[in-house]
Amino acid sequence: MPGAREGSKTTWSPWAREYARTPERYVFGTGPSDFALEVARLVQPGDYVLDLGCGEGRDSVFFAERGAVVWGVDVSAAGLDKARRLARKHRVRVRWIHGPASDLLPSGPFDLIYSCGSLHYVSRDRRAALFARLRAVTRPGGHHAHLVFTDRLVHEEKGEIVEYYRAGELREAFVDWQILKGDDHVISCAQDGTVHGHAVEEIVAARPVGPAPWPSEP
């Protein structure tokens, strides 16, 4: 990440290094994340989906299997190499973009803009501009779904430097949107070899264009 301005800090993610260290193993597995499974009912065949910080591609591939037209963005070339292999194995096409999610954005418009565990690596002083751009490339009636780490419970892994979200900070980016879900909880993790927890905030929001109810379970 570029250096941050005063009042923020330079963030650093260890996962690109971990993807490169394990070329034959998927660090986070190949199945979709719990968050992707939760928001999948928002995705219809033909929808345009943008996955920010897609890592090794598991959620991008999952959305593509549901018939979506998917773009996956990540800074890790090694992660995207794995993502391409996974997409080939599942016989789906995903448009992979190598670079930081805060800088490289396709023009859209998108039906779903999604991130799971990546946007807390964007320094706070760059978030307002990023979310403004993301909102602008969202189709009216389209959705955002994001999961970020918060400072309610901190466990830094593998030397990472995180600018944790404060309580309610994610919601502030969508004050004029319809909030379909906002949730704070703790998830379990053991990626550094110790069992620990991370406090996370999840949000699902709809760009205004009339009612946008949370879809019922099939």
MITI-956554 format. One line per 5 residues: their letters; for each residue x, y, z of C-alpha. Coordinates in nm, 4 decimals. Example, Ala and Ser with C-alpha at 12.3 -4.5 7.8 and 13.67 -1.06 7.14 Angstrom:
2
AS> 1.2300,-0.4500,0.7800; 1.3670,-0.1060,0.7140
END
This chain:
218
MPGAR> 0.0000,0.0000,0.0000; 0.1217,0.3557,-0.0577; 0.2294,0.5542,0.2442; -0.0572,0.7162,0.4333; -0.0986,1.0800,0.5165
EGSKT> -0.0756,1.2256,0.8646; -0.3373,1.0795,1.0967; -0.3396,0.7468,0.9188; -0.0787,0.4749,0.8779; 0.0813,0.2561,0.6185
TWSPW> -0.0954,-0.0788,0.6063; 0.0539,-0.4099,0.4986; -0.1034,-0.7458,0.4225; 0.0940,-1.0700,0.4581; -0.1277,-1.2740,0.2305
AREYA> 0.0509,-1.2076,-0.0988; 0.3634,-1.3510,0.0613; 0.1681,-1.6506,0.1935; 0.0141,-1.7221,-0.1476; 0.3629,-1.7202,-0.3031
RTPER> 0.5006,-1.9482,-0.0286; 0.2313,-2.2107,-0.0904; 0.1954,-2.2456,-0.4694; 0.0286,-2.5869,-0.4465; -0.1934,-2.5142,-0.1474
YVFGT> -0.4861,-2.2752,-0.1173; -0.4299,-2.0851,0.2089; -0.8011,-2.0179,0.2610; -0.9297,-2.3253,0.0786; -1.1179,-2.3496,-0.2469
GPSDF> -1.4779,-2.3426,-0.1239; -1.6674,-2.0138,-0.0892; -1.6436,-1.8148,0.2320; -1.9376,-1.8087,0.4721; -1.9948,-1.4458,0.3768
ALEVA> -2.0138,-1.5301,0.0052; -2.2647,-1.8053,0.0805; -2.4729,-1.5555,0.2759; -2.4906,-1.2919,0.0030; -2.5181,-1.5357,-0.2892
RLVQP> -2.8967,-1.4971,-0.3032; -2.8392,-1.1413,-0.4224; -2.6585,-1.2694,-0.7329; -2.8588,-1.3575,-1.0427; -2.7294,-1.5054,-1.3694
GDYVL> -2.5841,-1.2286,-1.5841; -2.5210,-0.9925,-1.2920; -2.1956,-0.7971,-1.2949; -1.9967,-0.8668,-0.9774; -1.6756,-0.7002,-0.8576
DLGCG> -1.4728,-0.8904,-0.5940; -1.2193,-0.6601,-0.4249; -0.9163,-0.8315,-0.2730; -1.0168,-1.1638,-0.4270; -0.6993,-1.3436,-0.3122
EGRDS> -0.6896,-1.6996,-0.4423; -1.0252,-1.6568,-0.6130; -1.2587,-1.8831,-0.4185; -1.5467,-1.6338,-0.3902; -1.5014,-1.4965,-0.7431
VFFAE> -1.5238,-1.8495,-0.8823; -1.8292,-1.9217,-0.6665; -2.0147,-1.6171,-0.8006; -1.9154,-1.7103,-1.1559; -2.0596,-2.0591,-1.1006
RGAVV> -2.3901,-1.8898,-1.0202; -2.3855,-1.7337,-1.3655; -2.2462,-1.3907,-1.2752; -2.0003,-1.1944,-1.4885; -1.7178,-1.1497,-1.2386
WGVDV> -1.4138,-0.9269,-1.2027; -1.1617,-1.0245,-0.9329; -0.9020,-0.7691,-0.8195; -0.5955,-0.8455,-0.6078; -0.2411,-0.7182,-0.5529
SAAGL> -0.0967,-1.0692,-0.5418; 0.0188,-1.2208,-0.8700; 0.0673,-1.5557,-0.6944; -0.2872,-1.5409,-0.5583; -0.4258,-1.4690,-0.9034
DKARR> -0.2266,-1.7582,-1.0508; -0.4097,-1.9870,-0.8087; -0.7383,-1.8132,-0.8882; -0.6937,-1.8810,-1.2591; -0.6271,-2.2484,-1.1882
LARKH> -0.9373,-2.2672,-0.9722; -1.1506,-2.1027,-1.2398; -1.0219,-2.3474,-1.5020; -1.0964,-2.6404,-1.2735; -1.4537,-2.5189,-1.2276
RVRVR> -1.4844,-2.4279,-1.5969; -1.5862,-2.0700,-1.5385; -1.4485,-1.7418,-1.6664; -1.3449,-1.4590,-1.4355; -1.1784,-1.1341,-1.5450
WIHGP> -0.8728,-1.1069,-1.3182; -0.7111,-0.7687,-1.2482; -0.3660,-0.7493,-1.0881; -0.3212,-0.4441,-0.8669; -0.4543,-0.2622,-0.5585
ASDLL> -0.8313,-0.2491,-0.5236; -0.8053,0.1169,-0.4236; -0.6555,0.2099,-0.7623; -0.7747,-0.0323,-1.0301; -1.1490,-0.0328,-1.0797
PSGPF> -1.3326,-0.1326,-1.3968; -1.6027,0.1086,-1.5067; -1.9049,-0.1104,-1.4330; -2.1853,-0.0584,-1.3631; -2.1982,-0.3465,-1.1173
DLIYS> -2.4906,-0.5277,-0.9614; -2.2785,-0.6362,-0.6626; -1.9546,-0.4962,-0.5244; -1.8137,-0.7383,-0.2711; -1.5178,-0.7705,-0.0374
CGSLH> -1.4369,-1.0190,0.2361; -1.1516,-0.9365,0.4725; -0.9630,-0.6992,0.2440; -1.0711,-0.3364,0.2841; -0.9137,-0.2967,0.6293
YVSRD> -0.5825,-0.2990,0.4418; -0.6863,0.0276,0.2744; -0.5637,0.3141,0.4935; -0.8389,0.5233,0.6496; -0.7407,0.8417,0.4674
RRAAL> -0.8100,0.6708,0.1324; -1.1397,0.5044,0.2207; -1.3791,0.7915,0.1584; -1.2511,0.8378,-0.1967; -1.2587,0.4627,-0.2598
FARLR> -1.6172,0.4207,-0.1413; -1.7254,0.7257,-0.3442; -1.5839,0.5604,-0.6576; -1.7400,0.2252,-0.5689; -2.0819,0.3789,-0.5138
AVTRP> -2.0538,0.5600,-0.8479; -1.9972,0.2338,-1.0402; -2.2902,0.0556,-0.8731; -2.6074,0.0116,-1.0731; -2.9217,0.1714,-0.9239
GGHHA> -3.0770,-0.1029,-0.7154; -2.7420,-0.2795,-0.6987; -2.5762,-0.3969,-0.3793; -2.2598,-0.3725,-0.1771; -2.1521,-0.6476,0.0637
HLVFT> -1.8395,-0.5970,0.2753; -1.6758,-0.7693,0.5715; -1.3964,-0.5834,0.7549; -1.1984,-0.6269,1.0762; -1.2808,-0.3878,1.3606
DRLVH> -1.0871,-0.2702,1.6647; -1.3259,-0.4396,1.9091; -1.0982,-0.7459,1.9140; -0.7503,-0.7224,1.7640; -0.5208,-1.0104,1.6697
EEKGE> -0.2509,-0.9231,1.4169; -0.1262,-1.2141,1.2069; 0.2083,-1.2734,1.0376; 0.3331,-0.9192,1.0920; 0.0385,-0.7544,0.9193
IVEYY> -0.0314,-0.3855,0.9726; -0.4038,-0.3154,0.9792; -0.5915,0.0095,1.0181; -0.8913,-0.1451,1.1871; -1.2369,-0.0056,1.1261
RAGEL> -1.4023,0.1675,1.4166; -1.7525,0.0717,1.5222; -1.9981,0.2176,1.2705; -1.7292,0.3385,1.0306; -1.8355,0.1036,0.7526
REAFV> -2.1992,0.2031,0.7884; -2.1011,0.5704,0.7485; -2.0025,0.4989,0.3883; -2.3669,0.4086,0.3105; -2.5699,0.6601,0.5105
DWQIL> -2.7900,0.7434,0.2096; -2.8373,0.3800,0.1044; -3.0780,0.1164,0.2289; -2.8993,-0.0973,0.4866; -3.0246,-0.4529,0.4431
KGDDH> -2.7933,-0.5986,0.7028; -2.5444,-0.4617,0.9529; -2.3817,-0.7028,1.1932; -2.0872,-0.7099,1.4351; -1.9529,-1.0400,1.5610
VISCA> -1.6364,-1.2416,1.6206; -1.5046,-1.5028,1.3811; -1.2640,-1.7825,1.4698; -0.9300,-1.8132,1.2899; -0.6081,-2.0146,1.3131
QDGTV> -0.4091,-1.9000,1.0088; -0.1016,-1.8174,1.2196; -0.1069,-2.1521,1.4004; -0.2936,-2.0264,1.7079; -0.6671,-2.0348,1.7623
HGHAV> -0.7881,-1.6770,1.7960; -1.0728,-1.4459,1.7067; -1.1242,-1.1384,1.4909; -1.3993,-0.8851,1.5473; -1.5686,-0.8141,1.2159
EEIVA> -1.8376,-0.5859,1.0834; -2.0541,-0.6990,0.7934; -2.2744,-0.4753,0.5874; -2.5099,-0.5368,0.2970; -2.6521,-0.2208,0.1414
ARPVG> -2.8661,-0.1381,-0.1624; -2.8291,0.1687,-0.3828; -3.1634,0.3527,-0.3723; -3.4103,0.2929,-0.6509; -3.7322,0.2028,-0.4760
PAPWP> -3.7753,-0.0875,-0.2333; -3.4907,-0.3399,-0.2124; -3.5948,-0.6079,0.0388; -3.3543,-0.8783,0.1504; -3.4400,-1.1802,-0.0687
SEP> -3.6083,-1.4673,0.1056; -3.4418,-1.8043,0.1278; -3.5225,-2.0337,-0.1690
END
